[in-house]
Amino acid sequence: MGEERAWRVMREDDNGNRFVVAEGLSQAEAARRVEELTARGHKQSYWAEPLDR
């Protein structure tokens, strides 16, 4: 079977700048981090995406 893909959490601020928040996470952990960061209510946008191999 294949390996689980690594994921990263990204942030975009209100000026359109994008940053890596964390990487090397499982999909579930990345989703949890996005949920936690989004719940803080800041203007930034957060999302999870798979790392390219």
Distance bins in CASP14 RR format, pairs under 12 A and 6 or more apart:
PFRMAT RR
TARGET T0000
AUTHOR 0000-0000-0000
RMODE 2
METHOD distances of the structure
MODEL  1
2 53 0 0 0 0 0 1 0 0 0 0 0
3 26 0 0 0 0 0 1 0 0 0 0 0
3 50 0 0 0 0 0 1 0 0 0 0 0
3 51 0 0 0 0 0 1 0 0 0 0 0
3 53 0 0 0 0 1 0 0 0 0 0 0
4 24 0 0 0 0 0 1 0 0 0 0 0
4 25 0 0 0 0 0 1 0 0 0 0 0
4 26 1 0 0 1 0 0 0 0 0 0 0
4 27 1 0 0 1 0 0 0 0 0 0 0
4 28 0 0 0 0 1 0 0 0 0 0 0
4 29 0 0 0 0 0 1 0 0 0 0 0
4 30 0 0 0 0 0 1 0 0 0 0 0
4 50 0 0 0 0 0 1 0 0 0 0 0
4 51 0 0 0 0 0 1 0 0 0 0 0
4 53 0 0 0 0 0 1 0 0 0 0 0
5 23 0 0 0 0 0 1 0 0 0 0 0
5 24 0 0 0 0 1 0 0 0 0 0 0
5 25 0 0 0 0 0 1 0 0 0 0 0
5 26 0 0 0 0 1 0 0 0 0 0 0
5 27 1 0 0 1 0 0 0 0 0 0 0
5 28 0 0 0 0 0 1 0 0 0 0 0
5 30 0 0 0 0 0 1 0 0 0 0 0
5 48 0 0 0 0 0 1 0 0 0 0 0
5 49 0 0 0 0 0 1 0 0 0 0 0
5 50 1 0 1 0 0 0 0 0 0 0 0
5 51 1 0 0 1 0 0 0 0 0 0 0
5 52 0 0 0 0 1 0 0 0 0 0 0
5 53 1 0 0 1 0 0 0 0 0 0 0
6 22 0 0 0 0 0 1 0 0 0 0 0
6 23 1 0 0 1 0 0 0 0 0 0 0
6 24 1 0 1 0 0 0 0 0 0 0 0
6 25 1 0 0 1 0 0 0 0 0 0 0
6 26 1 0 0 1 0 0 0 0 0 0 0
6 27 0 0 0 0 1 0 0 0 0 0 0
6 29 0 0 0 0 0 1 0 0 0 0 0
6 30 0 0 0 0 1 0 0 0 0 0 0
6 48 0 0 0 0 0 1 0 0 0 0 0
6 49 0 0 0 0 0 1 0 0 0 0 0
6 50 1 0 0 1 0 0 0 0 0 0 0
6 51 1 0 1 0 0 0 0 0 0 0 0
6 52 0 0 0 0 1 0 0 0 0 0 0
6 53 0 0 0 0 1 0 0 0 0 0 0
7 20 0 0 0 0 0 1 0 0 0 0 0
7 21 0 0 0 0 0 1 0 0 0 0 0
7 22 0 0 0 0 1 0 0 0 0 0 0
7 23 1 0 0 1 0 0 0 0 0 0 0
7 24 1 0 0 1 0 0 0 0 0 0 0
7 25 1 0 1 0 0 0 0 0 0 0 0
7 26 1 0 0 1 0 0 0 0 0 0 0
7 27 1 0 1 0 0 0 0 0 0 0 0
7 28 0 0 0 0 1 0 0 0 0 0 0
7 29 1 0 0 1 0 0 0 0 0 0 0
7 30 1 1 0 0 0 0 0 0 0 0 0
7 31 0 0 0 0 1 0 0 0 0 0 0
7 32 0 0 0 0 0 1 0 0 0 0 0
7 33 0 0 0 0 1 0 0 0 0 0 0
7 34 0 0 0 0 1 0 0 0 0 0 0
7 47 0 0 0 0 0 1 0 0 0 0 0
7 48 1 0 1 0 0 0 0 0 0 0 0
7 49 1 0 0 1 0 0 0 0 0 0 0
7 50 1 0 1 0 0 0 0 0 0 0 0
7 51 1 0 0 1 0 0 0 0 0 0 0
7 52 0 0 0 0 0 1 0 0 0 0 0
8 18 0 0 0 0 0 1 0 0 0 0 0
8 19 0 0 0 0 0 1 0 0 0 0 0
8 20 1 0 1 0 0 0 0 0 0 0 0
8 21 1 0 0 1 0 0 0 0 0 0 0
8 22 1 0 0 1 0 0 0 0 0 0 0
8 23 1 1 0 0 0 0 0 0 0 0 0
8 24 1 0 0 1 0 0 0 0 0 0 0
8 25 1 0 0 1 0 0 0 0 0 0 0
8 26 0 0 0 0 0 1 0 0 0 0 0
8 27 0 0 0 0 0 1 0 0 0 0 0
8 29 0 0 0 0 0 1 0 0 0 0 0
8 30 1 0 0 1 0 0 0 0 0 0 0
8 31 0 0 0 0 0 1 0 0 0 0 0
8 33 0 0 0 0 1 0 0 0 0 0 0
8 34 0 0 0 0 0 1 0 0 0 0 0
8 46 0 0 0 0 0 1 0 0 0 0 0
8 47 0 0 0 0 1 0 0 0 0 0 0
8 48 1 0 0 1 0 0 0 0 0 0 0
8 49 1 0 0 1 0 0 0 0 0 0 0
8 50 1 0 0 1 0 0 0 0 0 0 0
8 51 1 0 1 0 0 0 0 0 0 0 0
8 52 0 0 0 0 1 0 0 0 0 0 0
9 18 0 0 0 0 0 1 0 0 0 0 0
9 19 0 0 0 0 1 0 0 0 0 0 0
9 20 1 0 0 1 0 0 0 0 0 0 0
9 21 1 0 1 0 0 0 0 0 0 0 0
9 22 1 0 1 0 0 0 0 0 0 0 0
9 23 1 0 0 1 0 0 0 0 0 0 0
9 24 0 0 0 0 1 0 0 0 0 0 0
9 25 1 0 0 1 0 0 0 0 0 0 0
9 26 0 0 0 0 0 1 0 0 0 0 0
9 27 0 0 0 0 0 1 0 0 0 0 0
9 29 0 0 0 0 1 0 0 0 0 0 0
9 30 1 0 1 0 0 0 0 0 0 0 0
9 31 0 0 0 0 1 0 0 0 0 0 0
9 32 0 0 0 0 1 0 0 0 0 0 0
9 33 1 0 1 0 0 0 0 0 0 0 0
9 34 1 0 1 0 0 0 0 0 0 0 0
9 35 0 0 0 0 0 1 0 0 0 0 0
9 36 0 0 0 0 1 0 0 0 0 0 0
9 37 1 0 0 1 0 0 0 0 0 0 0
9 38 0 0 0 0 0 1 0 0 0 0 0
9 44 0 0 0 0 0 1 0 0 0 0 0
9 45 0 0 0 0 0 1 0 0 0 0 0
9 46 1 0 0 1 0 0 0 0 0 0 0
9 47 1 0 0 1 0 0 0 0 0 0 0
9 48 1 0 1 0 0 0 0 0 0 0 0
9 49 0 0 0 0 1 0 0 0 0 0 0
9 50 0 0 0 0 0 1 0 0 0 0 0
9 51 0 0 0 0 0 1 0 0 0 0 0
10 16 0 0 0 0 0 1 0 0 0 0 0
10 17 0 0 0 0 0 1 0 0 0 0 0
10 18 1 0 0 1 0 0 0 0 0 0 0
10 19 1 0 0 1 0 0 0 0 0 0 0
10 20 1 0 0 1 0 0 0 0 0 0 0
10 21 1 0 0 1 0 0 0 0 0 0 0
10 22 0 0 0 0 1 0 0 0 0 0 0
10 23 0 0 0 0 1 0 0 0 0 0 0
10 25 0 0 0 0 0 1 0 0 0 0 0
10 30 0 0 0 0 1 0 0 0 0 0 0
10 33 0 0 0 0 0 1 0 0 0 0 0
10 34 0 0 0 0 1 0 0 0 0 0 0
10 37 0 0 0 0 0 1 0 0 0 0 0
10 44 0 0 0 0 1 0 0 0 0 0 0
10 45 0 0 0 0 1 0 0 0 0 0 0
10 46 1 0 0 1 0 0 0 0 0 0 0
10 47 1 0 1 0 0 0 0 0 0 0 0
10 48 1 0 0 1 0 0 0 0 0 0 0
10 49 1 0 0 1 0 0 0 0 0 0 0
10 50 0 0 0 0 0 1 0 0 0 0 0
10 51 0 0 0 0 0 1 0 0 0 0 0
11 17 0 0 0 0 1 0 0 0 0 0 0
11 18 1 0 0 1 0 0 0 0 0 0 0
11 19 1 0 1 0 0 0 0 0 0 0 0
11 20 0 0 0 0 1 0 0 0 0 0 0
11 21 1 0 1 0 0 0 0 0 0 0 0
11 22 0 0 0 0 1 0 0 0 0 0 0
11 33 0 0 0 0 0 1 0 0 0 0 0
11 34 0 0 0 0 1 0 0 0 0 0 0
11 37 1 0 0 1 0 0 0 0 0 0 0
11 38 0 0 0 0 0 1 0 0 0 0 0
11 40 0 0 0 0 0 1 0 0 0 0 0
11 42 0 0 0 0 1 0 0 0 0 0 0
11 43 0 0 0 0 0 1 0 0 0 0 0
11 44 1 0 1 0 0 0 0 0 0 0 0
11 45 1 0 0 1 0 0 0 0 0 0 0
11 46 1 0 1 0 0 0 0 0 0 0 0
11 47 0 0 0 0 1 0 0 0 0 0 0
11 48 0 0 0 0 0 1 0 0 0 0 0
11 49 0 0 0 0 0 1 0 0 0 0 0
12 18 1 0 1 0 0 0 0 0 0 0 0
12 19 1 0 0 1 0 0 0 0 0 0 0
12 20 0 0 0 0 0 1 0 0 0 0 0
12 21 0 0 0 0 0 1 0 0 0 0 0
12 37 0 0 0 0 0 1 0 0 0 0 0
12 42 0 0 0 0 0 1 0 0 0 0 0
12 43 0 0 0 0 1 0 0 0 0 0 0
12 44 1 0 0 1 0 0 0 0 0 0 0
12 45 1 0 1 0 0 0 0 0 0 0 0
12 46 0 0 0 0 1 0 0 0 0 0 0
12 47 0 0 0 0 1 0 0 0 0 0 0
12 49 0 0 0 0 0 1 0 0 0 0 0
13 19 1 0 0 1 0 0 0 0 0 0 0
13 21 0 0 0 0 0 1 0 0 0 0 0
13 42 0 0 0 0 1 0 0 0 0 0 0
13 43 1 0 0 1 0 0 0 0 0 0 0
13 44 1 0 1 0 0 0 0 0 0 0 0
13 45 0 0 0 0 1 0 0 0 0 0 0
13 46 0 0 0 0 0 1 0 0 0 0 0
14 42 0 0 0 0 1 0 0 0 0 0 0
14 43 1 0 1 0 0 0 0 0 0 0 0
14 44 1 0 0 1 0 0 0 0 0 0 0
14 45 0 0 0 0 1 0 0 0 0 0 0
15 43 0 0 0 0 1 0 0 0 0 0 0
15 44 0 0 0 0 1 0 0 0 0 0 0
15 45 0 0 0 0 0 1 0 0 0 0 0
16 43 0 0 0 0 0 1 0 0 0 0 0
16 44 0 0 0 0 1 0 0 0 0 0 0
16 45 0 0 0 0 1 0 0 0 0 0 0
17 44 0 0 0 0 1 0 0 0 0 0 0
17 45 0 0 0 0 0 1 0 0 0 0 0
18 44 0 0 0 0 0 1 0 0 0 0 0
18 45 0 0 0 0 1 0 0 0 0 0 0
18 46 0 0 0 0 0 1 0 0 0 0 0
18 47 0 0 0 0 1 0 0 0 0 0 0
18 49 0 0 0 0 0 1 0 0 0 0 0
19 37 0 0 0 0 0 1 0 0 0 0 0
19 44 0 0 0 0 1 0 0 0 0 0 0
19 45 0 0 0 0 0 1 0 0 0 0 0
19 46 0 0 0 0 0 1 0 0 0 0 0
19 47 0 0 0 0 0 1 0 0 0 0 0
20 30 0 0 0 0 0 1 0 0 0 0 0
20 33 0 0 0 0 0 1 0 0 0 0 0
20 46 0 0 0 0 0 1 0 0 0 0 0
20 47 0 0 0 0 0 1 0 0 0 0 0
20 48 0 0 0 0 0 1 0 0 0 0 0
20 49 0 0 0 0 1 0 0 0 0 0 0
20 51 0 0 0 0 1 0 0 0 0 0 0
21 29 0 0 0 0 0 1 0 0 0 0 0
21 30 0 0 0 0 1 0 0 0 0 0 0
21 33 1 0 0 1 0 0 0 0 0 0 0
21 34 0 0 0 0 1 0 0 0 0 0 0
21 36 0 0 0 0 0 1 0 0 0 0 0
21 37 1 0 0 1 0 0 0 0 0 0 0
21 38 0 0 0 0 0 1 0 0 0 0 0
21 44 0 0 0 0 1 0 0 0 0 0 0
21 45 0 0 0 0 0 1 0 0 0 0 0
21 46 1 0 0 1 0 0 0 0 0 0 0
21 47 0 0 0 0 1 0 0 0 0 0 0
21 48 0 0 0 0 1 0 0 0 0 0 0
21 49 0 0 0 0 0 1 0 0 0 0 0
22 29 0 0 0 0 1 0 0 0 0 0 0
22 30 1 0 0 1 0 0 0 0 0 0 0
22 31 0 0 0 0 0 1 0 0 0 0 0
22 32 0 0 0 0 0 1 0 0 0 0 0
22 33 1 0 0 1 0 0 0 0 0 0 0
22 34 0 0 0 0 1 0 0 0 0 0 0
22 36 0 0 0 0 0 1 0 0 0 0 0
22 37 0 0 0 0 1 0 0 0 0 0 0
22 46 0 0 0 0 0 1 0 0 0 0 0
22 48 0 0 0 0 1 0 0 0 0 0 0
22 49 0 0 0 0 0 1 0 0 0 0 0
22 51 0 0 0 0 0 1 0 0 0 0 0
23 29 0 0 0 0 0 1 0 0 0 0 0
23 30 0 0 0 0 1 0 0 0 0 0 0
23 33 0 0 0 0 0 1 0 0 0 0 0
23 48 0 0 0 0 0 1 0 0 0 0 0
23 49 0 0 0 0 1 0 0 0 0 0 0
23 50 0 0 0 0 0 1 0 0 0 0 0
23 51 1 0 0 1 0 0 0 0 0 0 0
23 52 0 0 0 0 0 1 0 0 0 0 0
24 30 0 0 0 0 1 0 0 0 0 0 0
24 33 0 0 0 0 0 1 0 0 0 0 0
24 48 0 0 0 0 0 1 0 0 0 0 0
24 49 0 0 0 0 0 1 0 0 0 0 0
24 50 0 0 0 0 0 1 0 0 0 0 0
24 51 1 0 0 1 0 0 0 0 0 0 0
25 31 0 0 0 0 1 0 0 0 0 0 0
25 32 0 0 0 0 1 0 0 0 0 0 0
25 33 1 0 0 1 0 0 0 0 0 0 0
25 34 0 0 0 0 0 1 0 0 0 0 0
25 48 1 0 0 1 0 0 0 0 0 0 0
25 49 0 0 0 0 0 1 0 0 0 0 0
25 50 0 0 0 0 0 1 0 0 0 0 0
25 51 0 0 0 0 1 0 0 0 0 0 0
26 32 0 0 0 0 1 0 0 0 0 0 0
26 33 0 0 0 0 0 1 0 0 0 0 0
26 48 0 0 0 0 0 1 0 0 0 0 0
26 50 0 0 0 0 0 1 0 0 0 0 0
26 51 0 0 0 0 0 1 0 0 0 0 0
27 33 0 0 0 0 0 1 0 0 0 0 0
27 34 0 0 0 0 0 1 0 0 0 0 0
27 48 1 0 0 1 0 0 0 0 0 0 0
27 49 0 0 0 0 1 0 0 0 0 0 0
27 50 1 0 0 1 0 0 0 0 0 0 0
27 51 0 0 0 0 0 1 0 0 0 0 0
28 34 0 0 0 0 0 1 0 0 0 0 0
28 35 0 0 0 0 0 1 0 0 0 0 0
28 48 0 0 0 0 1 0 0 0 0 0 0
29 35 0 0 0 0 0 1 0 0 0 0 0
29 36 0 0 0 0 0 1 0 0 0 0 0
29 48 0 0 0 0 1 0 0 0 0 0 0
30 36 0 0 0 0 0 1 0 0 0 0 0
30 37 0 0 0 0 0 1 0 0 0 0 0
30 46 0 0 0 0 1 0 0 0 0 0 0
30 47 0 0 0 0 1 0 0 0 0 0 0
30 48 1 1 0 0 0 0 0 0 0 0 0
30 49 0 0 0 0 1 0 0 0 0 0 0
30 50 0 0 0 0 1 0 0 0 0 0 0
30 51 0 0 0 0 1 0 0 0 0 0 0
31 37 0 0 0 0 0 1 0 0 0 0 0
31 38 0 0 0 0 0 1 0 0 0 0 0
31 46 0 0 0 0 0 1 0 0 0 0 0
31 47 0 0 0 0 1 0 0 0 0 0 0
31 48 1 0 1 0 0 0 0 0 0 0 0
31 49 0 0 0 0 0 1 0 0 0 0 0
31 50 0 0 0 0 0 1 0 0 0 0 0
32 38 0 0 0 0 0 1 0 0 0 0 0
32 39 0 0 0 0 0 1 0 0 0 0 0
32 46 0 0 0 0 0 1 0 0 0 0 0
32 48 0 0 0 0 1 0 0 0 0 0 0
33 39 0 0 0 0 0 1 0 0 0 0 0
33 40 0 0 0 0 0 1 0 0 0 0 0
33 46 1 0 0 1 0 0 0 0 0 0 0
33 47 0 0 0 0 0 1 0 0 0 0 0
33 48 1 0 0 1 0 0 0 0 0 0 0
34 40 0 0 0 0 0 1 0 0 0 0 0
34 44 0 0 0 0 0 1 0 0 0 0 0
34 45 0 0 0 0 1 0 0 0 0 0 0
34 46 1 0 1 0 0 0 0 0 0 0 0
34 47 1 0 0 1 0 0 0 0 0 0 0
34 48 1 0 1 0 0 0 0 0 0 0 0
34 49 0 0 0 0 0 1 0 0 0 0 0
35 41 0 0 0 0 0 1 0 0 0 0 0
35 46 0 0 0 0 1 0 0 0 0 0 0
35 47 0 0 0 0 0 1 0 0 0 0 0
35 48 0 0 0 0 1 0 0 0 0 0 0
36 42 0 0 0 0 0 1 0 0 0 0 0
36 46 0 0 0 0 1 0 0 0 0 0 0
36 48 0 0 0 0 0 1 0 0 0 0 0
37 43 0 0 0 0 0 1 0 0 0 0 0
37 44 1 0 0 1 0 0 0 0 0 0 0
37 45 0 0 0 0 1 0 0 0 0 0 0
37 46 1 0 1 0 0 0 0 0 0 0 0
37 47 0 0 0 0 1 0 0 0 0 0 0
37 48 0 0 0 0 0 1 0 0 0 0 0
38 44 0 0 0 0 1 0 0 0 0 0 0
38 45 0 0 0 0 1 0 0 0 0 0 0
38 46 1 0 1 0 0 0 0 0 0 0 0
38 47 0 0 0 0 1 0 0 0 0 0 0
38 48 0 0 0 0 0 1 0 0 0 0 0
39 46 0 0 0 0 1 0 0 0 0 0 0
40 46 0 0 0 0 1 0 0 0 0 0 0
END
